[in-house]
Structure formats: C-alpha cells, structure tokens
C-alpha cells in the first residue's frame, strides 16, 4: 500500500470504517452460530446417551459430533479475535473515530475531484490553453 495513492488510502479508510461499524454485528452473528453448534453438540450427545444404537450408528453420530466440535472451535477462535479487537474499537468509537473516518473519506473524494478539475489563472502570459476562462461581463 502506498500512502500517497488516493485510491488506496480511500479503500483503507473505508475498510477501517467497516471494522468499527460492523464489529458488534459480526460478534453477535458468531455468538449465535456458536449457540447453534452447542445445541447440535447436545443433540448428538443425547443421541449417544439415550438411543439404542449399533456400532455403525454410534460411529456416524460420533463423526457428526466431532465435525460439529471442530466447526464450533473455528467459530470460538474467530470470537476470540473479535473480542480482542472489541476493546480497541470501543476505545476509539467513544472518541468519534467513525465520524472522523467518514469525514476523511469525504475529504479524499473532494480532493480527488478538485485535482481532476484543476484550472489555472495565468498571471502574466495571455492566451494559454490551460487558462481558466473568464466570465464575460
């Protein structure tokens, strides 16, 4: 990433804004998925405990339980990362970073449009093609 590249900086600021605005929603979504996996786990454990299963059926339920536990572990690892970031984001959200980031994005958009529509008013030399047209009075 180049700091002096307008497009790359704009993309970075948009991604930063998304982190700060979407982190709570992502956390809730992951927590809901973990609850579902825990309920699946309970279902498989009750199946093993209460059902009269033969060896093949026990193996199928055990494999499903192992798969659910692995999926749950992946979600728990993601939640640990989210919780680590949460302390950081909460600190800066109270300082108004979302509004500041949105303002920086607007400033970059304005800067880009200003740079694309550059005009020059000659001081001495007349008849330049780059010269800004003066309004006729």
N, C-alpha and C positions, 0 to 999 in steps of 0.2 A: 504494500500500500504506500502510495506517495501522498504525503501531507499537502503538497502543493497542487494536487489534482482535484479540481472542483467536484467532479462526478464521484470519485472515490470517497471524498470526505462527506458528501451528501448521503451516500449509501451507508457509510459508517454511522452517521448521526441518526439515520432512520432505524438502523438495527439497534442502536443504543436506546432509542425511544421505545422500540418494541419490547426490549428486555424489561424496561422499567414499567411499562403499561400492562404487559401480558403475564408477568411472573406470577401474580396471585391466581389468575385463571389456570395457568399451567399447573400450579401446585394443587389446586382443587381437583383438576382433572386426574392427575396422577394419584392423589389420595383416593378418589372414587374408584379408579382401576384397581388399586391395592385392596380396597374393601371387597370388590368383586372376586379377586383372586383368593382372598382369605375365605370367602363364602364357598368358593369352589373346593378349596382345600378341606373345609369342614364337611362338605358333601361327600368327598372321596373317603375321608376318614370314617364317617358314619357308614358308608357302604362297606368298608372293610370290617367294621365292628359288628354291624347288625345283619348283613346279608349272609346267606349261606352260599358261599362262592367256591367253585372248584379251583384248581391250581391255575388254569389258563385265565379265568376271570379275575383272580387275585392279581395276576401279573398285569393284566390290562389296566385295572384300577390303579395299581402301584405305578405303572408307567405314566398314566394320566396325572397322578398326584405329583410325581417327580417333575413332569413338564410344567404343571401349574406352579410348583415351588420355584423353578428356575425363572419363569416369567415374572413371578412376584419379586424375586431377588433383583431382577433387572429394573423393575419399577421402583423398588426401595432404594437402589443405587442412584437412580435419577432424582428421587425425592431428596436424598442427602445432598446432592449438588444444588438443587433448588433451594433447600434450607440454608445452605452455605451462602448462596447469592442473596437470599432474602434479607439478611442483616445489612448487607452492603446497600441494597436498593432502598430499603426502608429509611436508612440514614439520609440518603440523598433526595428521596422523594419529599421528605419534610423540608428540605432546603430549596425545593422548587425546580429540580433538575428537568422534569418533563416539560414545563413551560419554557425553560431556558433552551432546551434542545429543540423544541418546536420553533422558537424564535431564531435559533441559529440556522435551522433548515430554511426558514423564510428568508433570512439574510443572504444565504447562499443562492437561493433562487433569484433574488433581486440582483445580487452581484453578477450572476451569470447573464441575466437579461440586459443589464447595463453594459457588460463587456461586449455582448453581441451587437448592441445598438450604439456603438461608440460614434461620436461626432466630434469634429474639431472646428473651432473657430479660429481662422488664421489671424495673426496679429499684424503682419506686415504684408506678406505676399498675397496678391489677389488672384482669383481665377483658378484656385486649386480644386481638383475633382473631389478631394476628401472634405472640402469645406462644407460646413453646415449652411443650409440655405436660409437666408434671412427672409423674414416675412415682409412682403411688400406693403408699404403703408400708403 
